[in-house]
């Protein structure tokens, strides 16, 4: 059922017996809970028919939504109704972890403050994922992924000198914060299980997550007085900009040639990164290029000399690479001991990249209502086996009746009444929110978080 | 041949026990190269005791920039600092029998052996294989650029080539470069190590939980940086799989199959600002119009046609033009505060350095301060959440990035070596 024929995968049961009540939506929160689901937790995604996860209405619709929500169950409820609220209280009482990604204060305004969650489930782990966090002067501020990236310093760290920031090309902080939240949630489960229990609060902030990845820049400013708005920073794709009074680059590596070069093919796709980190590697690259006369200049023998001559070097190297296919270039350079890698698109990572294929990073799965497609795995291997994500996704409301019956012990008549009265099913006048129809919109609109 | 090196008797012994955090009591022995160093830092932040075993020359990341100029070129690496706070360091000569014996004893005490396997190796293949045999109960976590079973296994790695191959550079960049070429851009930083590191930690904790329920011995965890990056590009992969569309780079905003309005605007103080127009619903547009109107800068946006959401979407480039002119005359911080007061999801494009004085982050206690001989008194980024106590809340903890071999004495005492044994290592110029 799961994956390709020669792929070795196994379902993971590390979180077996852990129940997660999942109020998250958009990207960051669901990324956290999809990891928990892949590790064997029972994740119940809670939505209302009037305000479903906005990703259900995105252009790539069901597929994109399913990719973010693999292995979760779907429970629908009108949280604002008295009976709906009571059902949620009962679900909290049965849960070990509650995760949400609403704006700060929203869940509490529904009557589910941390204190209330603890009263209902004494060892609960309450995880929230927001831009600024649930405390501090900016706690109520509205953010999406790009907002948090801008504020955190991440956006500024990407770009060419003298140009506006290039930023991150998508809400990277949604993805990374989702993983970060999953890691701390797992640690909290470890604490509750083995280190004396008690309820835990994990108030994750995307801005803090972004800044925690820029430690060397923070230290550079303090210890060297580095001004990150100086000319030459950030240095585009280079390790350092020529003439920049550098203290050694901000990528943890220094060298030249060092950059992204055009290769044979369409301008949109045809680029290859080359990173020469030592004099020996320069001699190897030079040999690959046929030891041209310009490259034999003694001025280029040292890293310092090559950094000073980057304009000329990059032009010359680019004149050589533009005649070669990027994958051929990688083979050639790798064989010679030069660090290189084509700039790969989504299509190329899925259809061309031999390493990702061999490791089944995008395994094929057959899902109800969606059919057979490739999805993003959680790329962790345990004893050499890929973690097999459960081949299911939360079809809107599909698990509501089962959860009411099996978890809360409600009789069938009561389940039917709650549905008929619009407590757990869509109101008679409501529009369908089942995520199978695409609404054409810019893809950007689906890549938000709250 | 000396087995242990460093300057352990010149600096005060650092605290090993009593670390606060959800993984307190867990012992991690970190060996190898640089690609798994962030995983070690994160485990340390969670309260685990992370003992970094280095060669006598030190971890390769000590030799990479940026450097603290005041400490002398190549003495204090800031990328090393960023990836190694919370750890203890012991430097061992693994060519000597004494060094091997000490490593074996360390691994014997470990719950987790974290091994980075990149092209700058501390361990040869044989020794790496022995680590698992030395302690079958320890979780062996291997972090490498491409993974053990990959056609690219053992291939050369760098931060730049990793983010190119992994897909980040393919979606970040410019669509309006004066050269006419849509250049991809690789953001600066140590991002392949962060992406792989957080997944390695997820795998390790999952196995710490599993270890207590399963009868069998500990299992291994393996993460490839390339795999981790490849699943981190949000819309790029699903767009190809489900819509058969490739996304294209757009300056400062999401890559997409179609174009989107420019949302990076320049403010009067020279800073750029993210004036995010996504989800510009009726309420948000009314707020924007009210704000611009109150300062006579609304242009033609009060035209009734903009009340229609579809028209707004279609004419968003024009709306953002008006917004851009408005922001150009104002200070980015003032715009930020007023935009947020009006519930618009805007923010200034800060540098990491500017955030050191950020009132919100200070209020949340995000930053942690520490003084060390190598780095001096510095503020470090702390953990990305508030609530559950993490290691920085340990009283009297010196979590600074370790000097090479700084903690040898403390680690040897903790291993149970007698004062005589430690002295004999010192006399042999081993520590």
Interface residues (C-beta under 8 A of the other chain):
Chain A: X12 X13 X14 X15 X16 X27 X35 X39 X59 X60 X61 X62 X63 X64 X67 X132 X133 X134 X135 X136 X137 X138 X141 X142 X143 X144 X146 X147 X148 X149 X150 X151 X152 X153 X154 X155 X156 X157 X158 X159 X160 X163 X164 X165 X166 X167 X168 X169 X170 X171 X172 X174 X175 X176 X177 X179 X180 X181 X182 X183 X184 X186 X187 X188 X189 X190 X191 X193 X194 X195 X200 X201 X202 X203 X204 X205 X207 X208 X209 X211 X212 X213 X214 X215 X216 X217 X218 X219 X220 X221 X222 X223 X224 X226 X227 X228 X229 X234 X235 X236 X237 X239 X246 X247 X248 X249 X250 X251 X252 X253 X254 X258 X259 X260 X262 X267 X268 X271 X272 X273 X274 X275 X277 X334 X337 X338 X339 X340 X341 X342 X343 X344 X345 X346 X347 X348 X349 X350 X353 X354 X355 X356 X358 X359 X361 X362 X373 X374 X375 X376 X377 X378 X379 X380 X381 X382 X383 X384 X442 X443 X444 X445 X446 X447 X448
Chain B: X21 X22 X23 X24 X25 X34 X42 X46 X61 X64 X65 X66 X67 X68 X69 X70 X71 X76 X77 X78 X79 X81 X82 X83 X85 X146 X147 X148 X149 X150 X151 X152 X155 X156 X157 X158 X159 X160 X161 X162 X163 X164 X165 X166 X167 X168 X169 X170 X171 X172 X173 X174 X177 X181 X182 X183 X184 X185 X186 X187 X188 X189 X190 X191 X193 X194 X195 X198 X199 X200 X201 X202 X203 X205 X206 X207 X208 X209 X210 X212 X213 X219 X220 X221 X222 X223 X224 X226 X227 X228 X230 X231 X232 X233 X234 X235 X236 X237 X238 X239 X240 X241 X242 X243 X245 X246 X247 X248 X249 X250 X251 X252 X253 X254 X255 X256 X257 X258 X259 X260 X263 X264 X266 X270 X272 X273 X274 X276 X278 X279 X340 X343 X344 X345 X346 X347 X348 X349 X350 X351 X352 X353 X354 X355 X356 X359 X360 X361 X363 X364 X366 X375 X376 X378 X379 X380 X381 X382 X383 X384 X385 X386 X387 X388
